[in-house]
Amino acid sequence: QVQLVESGGGLVQAGGSLRLSCAASGRTFSSNAMGWFHQAPGKEREFVAAINWSGVSTYYAESVKGRFTISRDNAKNTVYLQMNSLKPEDTAVYYCAASARRREIVVKLGWYDYWGQGTQVTVSS
């Protein structure tokens, strides 16, 4: 059974940092694109960042560009999201996702086939 398990969420003050991790099990995703999304209460799930299979290419939503960094360690089957200069509007549940069908950058939610259960990030002002 394929599982993606996020960790690292929590409560942080504005301007602070958090590092999210997403560990995959059940299959390897070293040849697949992976990404992070977030969902705030009452809103749709939105794209945050994506990384290609090798980790060479990354892509970010405009709202997080320059503050967040996505990376991966294929030997550990794990993807990370380093979040700096956090703002209250970053408050959301953060989900990692993996695409079984794509190797390069994937932005659209529908191209992702596996999802984690989510981890809450709360940024206080």
C-alpha positions in Angstrom: 0.0 0.0 0.0 1.4 3.4 -1.0 1.5 6.0 1.7 2.7 9.6 1.9 3.2 10.8 5.5 3.7 14.5 6.2 5.3 15.8 9.3 6.8 19.1 10.6 3.7 21.3 10.8 2.8 23.3 13.9 2.3 26.8 15.3 4.8 29.5 14.5 4.9 33.3 14.8 4.9 35.5 11.7 8.4 35.7 10.3 9.3 32.3 11.6 10.2 29.1 9.8 9.1 25.5 9.5 10.4 22.5 7.5 7.8 20.0 6.3 8.8 16.5 5.4 6.9 13.9 3.3 8.1 10.3 3.5 6.8 7.9 0.9 6.4 4.1 1.4 5.0 1.3 -0.6 6.8 2.3 -3.8 9.6 4.5 -4.9 9.0 7.9 -6.4 12.5 8.6 -7.5 11.3 8.8 -11.1 8.3 10.9 -10.4 7.3 14.5 -10.0 6.2 15.5 -6.5 4.6 18.6 -5.1 3.1 20.5 -2.1 -0.4 22.0 -1.9 -2.3 23.8 0.8 -5.9 24.2 1.8 -7.2 26.9 4.1 -10.7 26.6 5.7 -13.4 27.2 3.3 -11.1 27.4 0.3 -10.0 25.0 -2.4 -6.7 23.1 -2.4 -4.1 25.2 -4.0 -0.7 24.6 -5.6 2.3 25.7 -3.5 5.5 24.1 -5.1 6.6 21.3 -7.3 9.8 19.4 -8.1 10.8 17.2 -10.9 12.0 13.6 -10.6 15.7 14.5 -10.3 15.3 17.6 -8.1 17.0 19.8 -10.7 13.8 21.7 -11.6 11.4 23.4 -9.2 8.4 25.7 -9.5 6.5 27.9 -7.0 3.3 29.7 -6.6 3.8 33.4 -6.8 2.7 33.8 -3.2 5.6 31.7 -1.8 8.3 32.4 -4.3 11.5 33.5 -2.5 10.2 32.3 0.8 9.7 28.5 0.3 12.1 25.9 -1.0 11.1 22.5 -2.2 13.7 19.7 -2.3 13.9 15.9 -2.4 16.1 13.1 -1.3 15.4 10.1 -3.6 17.6 7.8 -1.5 15.1 8.4 1.4 12.0 8.6 -0.8 11.3 11.9 0.9 10.4 15.4 -0.3 10.7 18.6 1.9 9.3 22.1 2.0 11.4 24.7 3.8 9.1 27.6 4.7 10.8 30.9 5.8 9.4 34.3 6.5 6.0 32.8 7.2 2.9 35.0 7.1 -0.5 34.5 8.7 -2.0 34.0 5.2 0.2 30.8 4.9 -2.0 29.2 7.6 -3.5 26.0 6.0 -3.3 22.3 6.0 -0.3 21.3 3.8 -0.4 18.2 1.6 2.3 16.5 -0.3 1.5 14.7 -3.5 3.2 12.4 -6.0 2.4 11.8 -9.6 2.6 8.2 -11.0 2.4 9.5 -14.6 4.7 12.5 -14.8 8.5 13.0 -14.3 8.7 16.7 -14.9 7.1 19.6 -13.1 3.4 19.2 -12.4 1.2 22.1 -11.3 -2.3 20.9 -11.8 -3.9 19.0 -9.0 -5.4 16.4 -11.3 -2.0 15.0 -12.4 -1.2 13.9 -8.9 -2.2 10.3 -8.0 -1.1 9.9 -4.4 -1.7 12.3 -1.5 -0.7 12.5 2.2 -3.1 13.1 5.0 -2.0 16.6 5.5 -0.2 18.6 8.3 -1.5 21.8 9.9 0.5 24.9 9.7 -0.7 27.9 11.7 1.1 31.2 11.6 0.1 33.7 14.3 0.4 37.5 13.8 
